[in-house]
Amino acid sequence: MNTLLARVLDRIDAYARLTRIDRPIGNFLLLWPMLWALWLAAEGPPRPLVLGVFVAGVVVMRAAGCVINDFADRNFDGHVKRTVSRPMATGRVSAKEALTLFVVLCLVAFALVLLMNALTIWLSLVAVALAATYPFMKRYTYLPQVHLGAAFGWAVPMAFAAELDSVPPLAWLVFIAAVVWATVYDTMYAMVDRDDDLKVGIKSTAVLFGDQDRPIIGILQALLTLILIVIGVRAQMGAYYFVSLGAATLCFVYQQYLIRDRDRESCFRGFMNNNIYGGIVFLGIVLHYTYGAG
């Protein structure tokens, strides 16, 4: 009995690590643009059912994305310092187990989205396709971070569809903002692995940008700031939003400071700081719809 319990606990631990339950940062980076979109679409707090479905869906699909990512990288992770201890790299989880878990998680996410309207259900099929194909893009293109941005950001048009039963132009502006933002923070993340990626032949924006990584990240950060200003103007946001956006932009200044020497640990800290950035932007949106123009 003790042996059986130990085996069950071992599988639970292996699957938890495979789905990154122990590393919630990915959940937050997915959640922030989705929450921006829900509050903008509803012009305030969204319906509880919609909010519950989307928060749960983000958590489930992020877990599914981690599983398929490790499946795709199972022959590479053992050669990268940051990923050498992942369950598939060490042999704790088989390819068959990973694929089965991925399918189960996608079915759970689809069951959740069935509670929404038809347009949201149709859009969810694109979300699955983006999540399933992203991990393989790093074999063929130096822009997998852009593909990741599309996968992470696809919750934005879905959120507008769930609230409004349509996807207005504002939704696509928020989607573009999500794509640019993901390219920013995932390039910092890729800078952590750049030396190892060059050895094993994995492509990324960090590899593509090379010594120009910091200025290009800065340009993308400025572009994101401009897009969020346009979103604020189109959505008729007030002072709370724009003050919060100004405070969030200070995070970008800090991130540039952190990555100045391209040190692995500092680049990772820059990546992590984006959680604060997304939260500050969301706070500005919430304050606007709670207290008015300010």
C-alpha positions as CSV (number, residue, x, y, z in Angstrom):
1,M,0.0,0.0,0.0
2,N,2.8,2.4,0.9
3,T,4.5,1.6,-2.4
4,L,1.3,2.3,-4.4
5,L,0.8,5.6,-2.5
6,A,4.4,6.6,-3.2
7,R,3.9,5.8,-6.9
8,V,0.7,7.9,-7.0
9,L,2.4,10.8,-5.3
10,D,5.4,10.6,-7.6
11,R,3.0,10.8,-10.7
12,I,1.2,13.8,-9.2
13,D,4.5,15.5,-8.5
14,A,5.8,14.8,-12.0
15,Y,2.5,16.0,-13.7
16,A,2.5,19.1,-11.4
17,R,6.0,20.0,-12.6
18,L,5.1,19.2,-16.2
19,T,2.2,21.6,-16.0
20,R,4.3,24.2,-14.1
21,I,1.9,24.4,-11.2
22,D,4.9,25.3,-9.1
23,R,5.6,28.3,-11.4
24,P,2.5,30.5,-11.6
25,I,4.2,33.4,-13.4
26,G,2.9,32.1,-16.7
27,N,-0.6,32.1,-15.5
28,F,-0.4,35.8,-14.5
29,L,1.2,36.8,-17.9
30,L,-1.7,35.1,-19.6
31,L,-4.3,36.5,-17.2
32,W,-3.4,40.2,-17.4
33,P,-4.3,40.9,-21.1
34,M,-7.4,38.7,-20.7
35,L,-8.5,40.8,-17.7
36,W,-7.7,44.0,-19.5
37,A,-10.0,42.8,-22.3
38,L,-12.8,41.6,-20.1
39,W,-13.0,44.9,-18.2
40,L,-12.8,47.0,-21.4
41,A,-15.5,44.9,-23.1
42,A,-17.8,45.1,-20.2
43,E,-16.9,48.7,-19.3
44,G,-16.4,47.5,-15.7
45,P,-16.6,44.1,-13.9
46,P,-17.6,41.3,-16.4
47,R,-20.4,38.8,-15.7
48,P,-19.3,36.4,-13.0
49,L,-19.8,33.3,-15.2
50,V,-17.6,34.8,-18.0
51,L,-14.9,35.8,-15.5
52,G,-14.9,32.4,-13.9
53,V,-14.8,30.5,-17.2
54,F,-11.9,32.7,-18.5
55,V,-9.8,32.5,-15.4
56,A,-10.2,28.8,-15.2
57,G,-9.6,28.4,-19.0
58,V,-6.4,30.4,-18.8
59,V,-5.0,28.2,-16.0
60,V,-6.0,25.0,-17.9
61,M,-4.7,26.1,-21.3
62,R,-1.4,27.4,-19.8
63,A,-0.9,24.0,-18.2
64,A,-1.7,22.4,-21.6
65,G,0.8,24.7,-23.3
66,C,3.5,23.7,-20.9
67,V,2.9,20.1,-21.5
68,I,3.0,20.3,-25.3
69,N,6.1,22.6,-25.0
70,D,8.0,20.0,-23.0
71,F,6.8,17.3,-25.4
72,A,8.2,19.3,-28.3
73,D,11.5,20.0,-26.5
74,R,12.0,16.6,-24.9
75,N,15.2,16.0,-26.9
76,F,16.6,19.5,-26.3
77,D,15.7,20.3,-22.6
78,G,18.4,18.0,-21.3
79,H,21.1,20.2,-23.0
80,V,19.8,23.5,-21.5
81,K,20.8,24.5,-18.0
82,R,17.4,26.0,-17.1
83,T,15.4,23.0,-18.3
84,V,17.7,20.0,-17.6
85,S,15.5,18.8,-14.6
86,R,12.2,18.9,-16.4
87,P,10.1,15.7,-16.1
88,M,10.4,14.7,-19.7
89,A,14.1,15.6,-19.9
90,T,14.8,13.3,-16.9
91,G,12.5,10.5,-18.2
92,R,10.0,10.8,-15.3
93,V,7.1,11.4,-17.8
94,S,6.8,9.5,-21.2
95,A,5.8,11.1,-24.5
96,K,2.6,9.1,-24.4
97,E,1.7,10.4,-21.0
98,A,2.4,13.9,-22.0
99,L,0.2,13.8,-25.1
100,T,-2.6,12.1,-23.1
101,L,-2.4,14.9,-20.5
102,F,-2.4,17.6,-23.2
103,V,-5.5,16.1,-24.8
104,V,-7.3,15.9,-21.4
105,L,-6.5,19.5,-20.5
106,C,-7.7,20.7,-23.9
107,L,-11.0,18.8,-23.4
108,V,-11.4,20.4,-20.0
109,A,-10.8,23.8,-21.5
110,F,-13.3,23.1,-24.3
111,A,-15.9,22.0,-21.8
112,L,-15.5,25.3,-20.1
113,V,-15.9,27.4,-23.2
114,L,-19.0,25.5,-24.1
115,L,-20.7,27.6,-21.5
116,M,-20.1,30.7,-23.7
117,N,-21.7,31.8,-26.9
118,A,-21.1,30.3,-30.3
119,L,-18.6,33.0,-31.5
120,T,-16.4,32.4,-28.4
121,I,-16.6,28.6,-29.0
122,W,-15.4,29.0,-32.6
123,L,-12.6,31.3,-31.6
124,S,-11.5,28.8,-29.0
125,L,-10.5,26.4,-31.8
126,V,-7.9,29.0,-33.0
127,A,-6.6,29.1,-29.4
128,V,-6.0,25.4,-29.3
129,A,-4.2,25.5,-32.7
130,L,-1.9,28.4,-31.6
131,A,-1.1,26.6,-28.3
132,A,-0.4,23.3,-30.0
133,T,1.9,24.8,-32.7
134,Y,3.9,27.3,-30.7
135,P,6.5,24.9,-29.3
136,F,7.5,23.7,-32.7
137,M,8.0,27.2,-34.2
138,K,11.4,27.5,-32.6
139,R,12.6,24.9,-35.1
140,Y,11.6,26.9,-38.1
141,T,11.5,30.6,-37.3
142,Y,13.5,33.1,-35.2
143,L,10.2,34.7,-34.1
144,P,8.6,32.0,-31.9
145,Q,8.0,34.8,-29.3
146,V,5.6,36.5,-31.7
147,H,3.7,33.2,-32.1
148,L,3.7,32.8,-28.3
149,G,2.2,36.3,-28.1
150,A,-0.6,35.4,-30.5
151,A,-1.2,32.2,-28.4
152,F,-1.3,34.1,-25.1
153,G,-3.2,37.1,-26.6
154,W,-5.9,35.1,-28.3
155,A,-7.9,35.2,-25.0
156,V,-8.4,38.9,-25.8
157,P,-10.8,38.5,-28.8
158,M,-12.4,35.6,-27.1
159,A,-13.1,37.8,-24.0
160,F,-14.7,40.5,-26.1
161,A,-16.7,37.8,-28.0
162,A,-18.0,36.4,-24.7
163,E,-19.1,39.8,-23.4
164,L,-20.3,41.4,-26.6
165,D,-20.9,38.6,-29.0
166,S,-18.7,40.5,-31.4
167,V,-15.0,41.4,-31.8
168,P,-14.8,45.2,-32.2
169,P,-11.6,47.0,-33.4
170,L,-10.7,47.8,-29.8
171,A,-10.3,44.1,-29.2
172,W,-7.7,43.8,-32.0
173,L,-5.8,46.7,-30.6
174,V,-5.6,45.0,-27.2
175,F,-4.6,41.7,-29.0
176,I,-1.8,43.5,-30.8
177,A,-0.7,45.0,-27.4
178,A,-0.6,41.5,-26.0
179,V,1.5,40.1,-28.9
180,V,4.0,43.0,-28.6
181,W,4.2,42.6,-24.8
182,A,4.8,38.8,-25.0
183,T,7.6,39.4,-27.5
184,V,9.2,41.8,-25.0
185,Y,9.1,39.6,-22.0
186,D,9.7,36.3,-23.8
187,T,12.8,37.8,-25.5
188,M,14.2,38.5,-22.0
189,Y,13.3,34.9,-21.1
190,A,15.1,33.7,-24.2
191,M,18.2,35.8,-23.3
192,V,18.6,33.5,-20.3
193,D,18.9,30.5,-22.6
194,R,20.7,32.1,-25.6
195,D,24.1,30.4,-25.1
196,D,22.5,27.0,-24.8
197,D,20.0,27.6,-27.6
198,L,22.9,28.5,-30.0
199,K,24.6,25.2,-29.1
200,V,21.5,23.0,-29.8
201,G,20.1,25.0,-32.7
202,I,17.0,26.5,-31.1
203,K,15.8,29.7,-32.7
204,S,14.5,32.7,-30.8
205,T,14.2,36.5,-31.0
206,A,17.2,36.7,-28.5
207,V,19.3,34.8,-31.0
208,L,18.0,36.9,-33.9
209,F,18.5,40.2,-32.2
210,G,22.0,39.4,-31.0
211,D,23.8,42.4,-29.6
212,Q,20.9,44.6,-30.6
213,D,18.6,42.9,-28.2
214,R,18.3,45.7,-25.6
215,P,17.6,48.5,-28.1
216,I,15.1,46.4,-30.0
217,I,13.4,45.4,-26.7
218,G,13.3,49.2,-25.9
219,I,11.7,50.0,-29.2
220,L,9.0,47.3,-28.6
221,Q,8.4,48.6,-25.1
222,A,7.9,52.1,-26.6
223,L,5.6,50.7,-29.2
224,L,3.5,48.9,-26.5
225,T,3.3,52.1,-24.5
226,L,2.0,53.9,-27.6
227,I,-0.6,51.2,-28.4
228,L,-1.9,51.3,-24.8
229,I,-2.2,55.1,-25.0
230,V,-4.3,54.7,-28.2
231,I,-6.4,52.0,-26.4
232,G,-6.9,54.5,-23.6
233,V,-8.0,57.2,-25.9
234,R,-10.4,55.0,-27.9
235,A,-11.9,53.6,-24.7
236,Q,-12.2,57.1,-23.3
237,M,-10.1,56.3,-20.3
238,G,-9.4,58.9,-17.7
239,A,-6.6,60.0,-15.4
240,Y,-6.4,56.8,-13.3
241,Y,-5.6,54.8,-16.4
242,F,-3.0,57.1,-17.8
243,V,-1.3,57.6,-14.4
244,S,-1.2,53.9,-14.0
245,L,0.3,53.5,-17.5
246,G,3.0,56.0,-16.6
247,A,3.8,54.0,-13.4
248,A,3.8,50.8,-15.4
249,T,6.3,52.3,-17.9
250,L,8.7,52.8,-15.0
251,C,8.8,49.0,-14.9
252,F,10.2,49.0,-18.5
253,V,13.0,51.4,-17.3
254,Y,13.8,49.1,-14.5
255,Q,13.8,46.1,-16.9
256,Q,16.3,47.8,-19.2
257,Y,18.5,48.4,-16.2
258,L,18.3,44.7,-15.2
259,I,19.2,43.4,-18.6
260,R,22.0,45.9,-19.2
261,D,24.8,43.3,-18.8
262,R,22.7,40.4,-20.2
263,D,23.4,38.4,-17.0
264,R,21.2,35.2,-16.9
265,E,19.7,35.9,-13.4
266,S,19.1,39.6,-14.1
267,C,17.4,38.8,-17.5
268,F,15.2,36.4,-15.7
269,R,14.3,39.0,-13.1
270,G,13.5,41.4,-15.9
271,F,11.1,38.8,-17.3
272,M,9.5,38.3,-13.9
273,N,9.0,42.0,-13.5
274,N,6.5,42.0,-16.3
275,N,4.0,40.5,-13.9
276,I,4.0,43.8,-12.0
277,Y,3.7,45.7,-15.3
278,G,0.6,43.8,-16.3
279,G,-1.0,44.2,-12.9
280,I,-0.4,48.0,-12.8
281,V,-2.1,48.4,-16.2
282,F,-5.0,46.4,-15.1
283,L,-5.3,48.4,-11.9
284,G,-5.6,51.6,-14.0
285,I,-8.5,50.1,-16.0
286,V,-10.2,48.9,-12.8
287,L,-9.8,52.3,-11.1
288,H,-11.3,54.1,-14.2
289,Y,-14.4,51.9,-14.2
290,T,-14.8,52.1,-10.5
291,Y,-14.2,55.8,-9.8
292,G,-14.8,57.4,-13.2
293,A,-12.5,59.6,-15.2
294,G,-10.5,60.7,-12.2
